[in-house]
Amino acid sequence: MVDEVLSQNEIDALLSAITSGEMDAEELKKEESEKKVRLYDFKRALRFSKDQIRGISRIHENYARLLTTFFSAQLRTYVNINVVSVDQIPYEEFIRSIPEMTVLNVYSLEPLEGRIIMEVNPSIAYGLLDRVLGGKGNSINKIDNLTEIETMLMSQLFDKAIVNLQEAWANVADIDPVLEEFEVNPQFLQLVSPNETVVVVSLNTEIGETSGMINICIPHIVLEPIISKLSVHYWMQSNTQQRDPEAYDKLEKSLYEANVEMKAILGETAITIDQFLKLGQDDVIMLNQNVGDPLKLAVNNEVKFHIQPGKRKNKMSVQILEEIKGGPEYDG
């Protein structure tokens, strides 16, 4: 235990309080002699450091962004998913905290041991299902009597989303997720012992006008082999890795072989449909380009250079005069 060093002002204030009788010196001695006891709940054993919890949070912030993009494309409606909390609690507490009837997707994460649970609030689950079936994404809670078709459609949707989970975890583990079970009653799921520590990641989810929570339960046994990769130190090392020279050379060669389209822009103008229909022989169309001004050269419809026209070996050609920095796109 390190002794606390008081400043001169704090010492003066303490002496003044004892002198004036505001503080009893004997009681101070008594408090100092008493042992300070801190309560510790063995059922809520903290097996992950704050640094590791932040690492898990970063993984699932990325996962939330990927899920947002995936569901937006699948459902063609407004979707917003973000992480609201990451907590470590006993598995029993997680089971008690979720609804009695809800949507539970159980994934294995080979080669990691154990399985994780994705609990989807019924309002969100039915919002997803309604949207898949062509509705507006309205929520109707009848989770206790799902039909076989509804069960199949829901499980297929979450099975397709597996690729996002795999991508989000790629920085810490090369996993092969598989949707193993689709359940609606949490009492039928006993992944680990009731007192086993699990990490629960809560995602706030909005689909159209429907909102609810998606909770991801990750047992300690799943994270144990990769726990050292969850710290900030590991992430900083991963982000500062040297580039692969061989891969860099291949990329450079591929870029050199890429084809680009180049257009010399002689000038532009705008006319009405009526003027276009009345065009005849010997009519002249005025362009917005002066004869003495340099032309523009567009590369893949982006203006890049000032040029002047000419001939080379009896072929029409252009000579580059200067580069245009941050030139506008050519809509032609």
N, C-alpha and C positions, 0 to 999 in steps of 0.2 A: 504494500500500500504506500503510495507516494503522499507525503505530507503536503498540505495546501499552503502556499506562501501568500500571506496577507500583505496588502499594500499599506503604506503608512497611514493613509486616510481611514482604511478599514480598522487598523489597530487603534487609532484615536477614537473612532466611533464606538468600538467595543469597550474600551476603558471608560469612556464617558457614560455608556449605558450601565456598566457595573457600578460606577460611582454614584449615579443618580438613583439606583435601585430598580431601574427598568428590567435588569437582568440579574439573576441570582448566580453567583460564581459556583456555589455548591451544586446547583442543578446542572450546570454546564459540565462539571466533573462527572456527575452521575451519568449523564447522557453519553459522555465519552467512554465510560467504563462498560456501559451496556453493549452487548453484542448486537450488531445490526444483522437482521435475518431477512433474506429475500425469498419470497414464496416461489416455488418451481413446480409446475404441473407436468408430471411425467407423461401424461396422456397427450400433451401438446408439445412434444419434444421438437425443438427447432433444429432440423438436420441440414438446412441450407443457410448459407451466409447471405447477408444483404446483397453482396456483390453477385452471388450466384442467382439470386432472385431477380436482380436487374438483368442478368444475361437471359434468363427465361422470358422476362418481359420483352426484351428486344426481339427474340425469336418470334414471339407471338404478335408483336406489333407489325412485323413483316407479314406474318400469316394473315392478320386482319386485313391488310392492304390487298393481299392476293385473293382472299375470299371475296372482298368487295368487288374487285374486278371480275372474278369468276361468276358470282351471282348476278351482277349487273348484266353480263353478256347472256347468261342462261335465261334470265327472267325478263330482260329488256324493260327494266324499270329502275327507279331510284333505289339504291342500296348503300347503306353506310354502316361499317363495322369498325369498332375501335376497342382497344383494351382499356378497361376501367379499374381492374385490380388484379394483383397476383399475390396469393396468400398460401401459407403452408399450415395445414390443419389435419387432424385425424380423419381417416377415411369415413369413420362412423358419422362425424359431424357433417361431412359433405353429403352423405346419403340423406341425413335428416333435413338438410337445408333445401333440397330440391323438391318439387311437387310430387305428390303420391303417384300421379300418372303423368308421364312426360315422355319425350322422345330421347332414347339413349342409343348412341352409336358406339360400338366397342371396336377399337382398332388394335391390331398387333403391329409392332414396329420392328420387324426383323432387320438386323440381327440382335437388337436390344431385347432383353428379357421383359416379361410382363406385358400388360396391355393398358391402353388409356381409354377414357370414356369422354365422348362429346355429348353433353346434355343440351338439348335444344328445347327451349320453352315452347309449350304447345301453341301459343299465339304466333310465334315465328314459324314453327313447323307447318301449321295450316296456311299461313300466309304464303309460304313457299309453294305448297301443294296447289293452292287455289290459282296462283299465278302460272304454274306449269300447265294446269288444265284450261288456261285461257281466261281466267277471271281477273279481277282487279287486285287480287292479293289480300282479300278480306280474311279475317281470322274467325274460325268457328271451332270451338274446343269440344271435340268428340273423340279425344285421344284414346278413351277406353274401349271403343268399338270400331277400330280401323278395319276397313275391308282389305282383302288380299291385294286388290289393285292399288289402293292408297299406300299400303305398306311397301309394295314393290316400287312404286314411283318415288316415294320418299327415300328408300334405301338406295335406289339408283342415283338420285341426285347427290347424296352424300358420298357415294362411291366414286362418282366422277370428280368430286372435290379433293380426292386423295392426293392428286399431283401437286396441289398447293401446299399440303402438309409436308410432302417430301421436299419441295423447294425451300420452304421456310426453315427446315432443319438442316439444310445442306451444309451450312457453315460449321456445324458441330458434329454431325453424324450422317453417314450415307445409309438412309433407312429405306425399307420397302414396305410401306403401310398397306394393310389389308383390312377391309371392313368384315369383321368376323360375325358380329351379332347385331341385330336390331331389336331393341326391347322397349317396352313402355312402362314397366314396373321396376323401380330401382331395388325393391326388396329381393328380386330374383338375381341381382348382380352382386357377387361377393368376390371381387378381384383380389383383395388383400385382407389381412386381419383388421378388425375394427379400429385398433389403436395405431395402425401403420400410418406414417406421415405421408401425405399427398400434397402436391402443389395444385392449387385450383386457379386457373386463369379465366377471368370473367370478361366476356366480350359483349358490349352493348350493341344491339343490332336493330337497324331500321330498314324495313322493306316497304316502300311506298308510305302509307299512313300507319302501318303496323310496326310496333316496336316491342322488344323483349330481350332476353339474355340468352347467350350461348356460353355454357361453362365447360371447360376442358379440365378433366381430372387426371393428373399424371402421378402415379405412385413413385415412391423413392427408388424402388427396384429398377424402374425404367431408366432413371437418370443417373444411377450410381456409376455405370461404366464411363460416362462422359462428363462427370461432375467437374473435372478439372478444366474442361473446355467452356464452362459457363462463366468464367471470370472475365473481368474487363481486360486483364493482362493478356489472356489468350486471344481475345478479339483484336487487341491492338497489334499483337504479333502477326495475326492472320492478315490484317489490313496492310502491313508493311512488307509483305513478302516480295522478293525480287521477281521480275517477270521472266518467263521462260524464253530464252533466246531463240530456240527452235520454233516455238509457236509464233513468236514475233516475226521471224523471217518468213514463215508461211503466210502470215496475214499480210505482210508487206508485198510479197509477190502476188497474192490474190488481188490486192488493191491495184497494182500496176496493170493487171490483165483485165480490170473492169472496164466495160464500154460506157462511154458518156456521149450524150447527144449535144452537138454544138450548132447554134443558129446565129447567123449574122443578121442583125435587125436593121433593115434599110430605112425604116420609118413606120409610123402608125398614124391612123386617123379613125374617125367615127362618122358614119353616114346613116341616114334613116333608111328603113325598108323601102319607102317610096322612091328615094334617090337611087337606091340599088336597082330597083325594077326598071327605072327609066334610063339606066346607063346605055350608051350607044357607042358606035365607032367614033374615034378621035376625041372622046370625052377625056378630061384630065382630072385625076384625083389628087388633091393636095395632101401631102404628108406633113407631119410635125417635125421634119428633119431638114435643117438648112444644108445646102450643098457643101459649104465649107466646114461644117462641124464633123467631128469623128463619129463613126457609127458605134453601136454597142454589140458585144458578143455575149450570148447567153449560153451557159453550160448547164444542161439539165434544167432549163427554164429559169436559171438564176443568172442575172447579169453580172459578169465577172471582169470584162475588159473593154477598154476603148480601142477601136481598130480603124484602119483605113483600107478600102478595097483596092484590088489591083489584079495583076495576072502573073502567073509563074508557069513557065513551060506551056504557054497557050491555054492554061486552065485558070478559071476564076479562083482567086484566093484573097486572103486578108492578112494584113500585117498588124501585130499587136503593138499598141502604142504605150499603154499603161494599164495597171491593174486597178479595178474599182473595189475599194475596201467596203465590205458589208453592203453590197449592191442590192437593189430591190429584185424581187422575183419577177420574171417576165411571164405574163399570162397570155401566151400565144400558142 
